[in-house]
Amino acid sequence: MNYDMNKDTQKIKNNEQHKLIDHLEGNAVIRINNVTKTFGDNHVLNGFNLVLYEGENLVVMGKSGSGKSVMIKCLVGLMAPDSGYIEVMGKEISTLDRQTLDKLRSDIGFLFQGSALYDSMTVRENLEFPMRRHRDKLGNVKDTTPLVLEALENVGLAHTMNLMPDELSGGMKRRVALARTLILKPKIILYDEPTSGLDPITAKEIIELMRSIQKKYGTSSLIITHDVDCARVISERMVLLVDGINYAEGTYSELSASTDPKVEAFFKK
């Protein structure tokens, strides 16, 4: 598939994308439609489009400052786009009140780049925190131990329950953060640079863990990464964010074979 961005090629790409969207319309869990976001003279998002399908691993790649973080903030309602709309599980984000948005967020897991564990809390307390915040989803859980253990066992760290974050390695912190995300049984997981700062062996372990989580729970995953090897292994489809738009889309094989200089730049080592 050729991803040269002349008008004819762009038209073909759009037509193919619309056919795919029409065919799988009932299975879309996220839709970002023609979203723009500007900060002064900086046009960060310039008509960005994205569809994430149920059970899919979708990778979004873009250079630093390309708008990936802004896109994620708009997606979860932390930032409002200037135009366009965003739907998550059939609900348009901009129309939701705070209570409804918080309830929706309980179905969206977020693995932060730096793990974002609370240093003053044990591993157990870190996992219990979202359970307290979202009592409406889990109900009044009197004994949290079974849920905490299940989440930690899913990431192979049941023995760390009473440890403090500073007693964990970087890879272990990433695993605990994923366990905290899993404790609410999210339907969608957003991964922000899941392998960043990890050695190759640990990065591979995290990628395998992501795949096993998707297989076990049927989650839909949106993965922001600079790691080409991670994208190759984990992605079922990729979107390249360039100049504020979804510049190119396709499988890893399709995109890595492109002769478009802007696409080739992502795959050069």
Long-range contacts (C-beta under 8 A, 24 or more apart in sequence): 1-250, 1-254, 1-258, 2-258, 2-259, 2-260, 3-248, 3-250, 3-254, 3-255, 3-258, 3-260, 3-263, 4-258, 4-259, 4-260, 5-247, 5-248, 5-260, 5-262, 13-248, 13-249, 17-249, 21-51, 24-53, 27-53, 27-54, 27-55, 28-52, 28-53, 28-54, 28-87, 29-53, 29-54, 29-88, 29-89, 29-187, 29-188, 29-220, 30-75, 30-86, 30-87, 30-88, 30-89, 30-188, 30-220, 30-222, 31-85, 31-86, 31-87, 32-71, 32-74, 32-75, 32-84, 32-86, 33-84, 33-85, 33-86, 33-87, 34-83, 34-84, 34-85, 35-71, 35-74, 35-81, 35-83, 35-84, 35-85, 35-86, 36-81, 36-82, 36-83, 36-84, 36-244, 37-67, 37-70, 37-74, 37-79, 37-81, 37-82, 38-82, 43-244, 44-70, 44-244, 45-70, 45-71, 45-74, 45-81, 45-244, 45-245, 46-243, 46-244, 46-245, 47-84, 47-244, 47-245, 48-84, 48-241, 48-244, 48-245, 48-246, 49-245, 49-246, 50-239, 50-246, 52-188, 52-220, 52-222, 53-220, 54-218, 54-220, 55-214, 55-218, 55-219, 55-220, 56-220, 56-221, 56-236, 56-237, 57-210, 57-211, 57-214, 57-221, 57-223, 57-234, 57-235, 57-236, 57-237, 58-220, 58-221, 58-222, 58-223, 58-235, 58-236, 58-237, 58-238, 58-239, 59-223, 59-224, 59-225, 59-230, 59-231, 59-234, 59-235, 59-237, 59-238, 59-239, 60-222, 60-223, 60-224, 60-225, 60-238, 60-239, 60-240, 60-241, 61-224, 61-225, 61-226, 61-231, 61-238, 61-239, 61-240, 61-241, 61-266, 62-240, 62-241, 62-242, 63-242, 64-226, 66-241, 66-242, 66-244, 67-241, 67-244, 68-224, 68-241, 69-192, 69-224, 71-241, 72-190, 72-192, 72-224, 75-190, 75-222, 76-105, 76-108, 76-110, 76-190, 77-101, 77-105, 88-188, 89-187, 89-188, 102-134, 103-136, 103-137, 106-130, 106-134, 106-136, 106-137, 106-184, 106-186, 107-184, 107-186, 107-187, 107-188, 108-186, 108-187, 108-188, 108-189, 108-190, 109-181, 109-182, 109-184, 109-186, 109-188, 109-189, 109-190, 109-219, 110-181, 110-189, 110-190, 110-192, 111-174, 111-177, 111-178, 111-181, 111-189, 111-190, 111-191, 111-192, 111-194, 112-177, 112-192, 113-192, 113-193, 113-194, 113-196, 115-165, 115-170, 115-173, 115-174, 115-176, 115-177, 116-177, 117-165, 117-173, 117-176, 117-177, 117-180, 118-165, 119-164, 119-165, 119-166, 121-164, 121-165, 122-161, 122-162, 122-163, 122-164, 123-152, 123-157, 123-160, 123-161, 123-162, 123-163, 123-164, 123-165, 123-168, 123-176, 124-148, 124-161, 124-162, 126-165, 126-176, 126-180, 127-151, 127-152, 127-176, 127-179, 127-180, 127-183, 129-180, 130-180, 130-183, 130-184, 131-183, 131-184, 134-184, 137-184, 138-184, 147-183, 148-183, 151-179, 151-180, 151-182, 151-183, 152-176, 152-179, 154-179, 154-182, 154-213, 154-216, 155-179, 155-182, 155-209, 156-209, 169-202, 170-197, 170-198, 170-202, 171-198, 171-199, 171-202, 171-205, 171-206, 174-198, 174-202, 174-206, 175-206, 175-209, 178-209, 178-210, 178-213, 182-213, 182-217, 185-217, 186-219, 187-219, 187-220, 188-219, 188-220, 188-221, 188-222, 189-213, 189-219, 189-220, 189-221, 189-222, 190-221, 190-222, 190-224, 191-221, 191-222, 191-223, 191-224, 191-225, 192-224, 193-224, 193-225, 193-226, 193-227, 194-223, 194-225, 194-230, 195-225, 195-227, 195-230, 196-225, 196-226, 196-227, 203-227, 203-229, 203-230, 207-233, 207-234, 210-234, 228-266, 228-267, 228-269, 232-256, 240-266
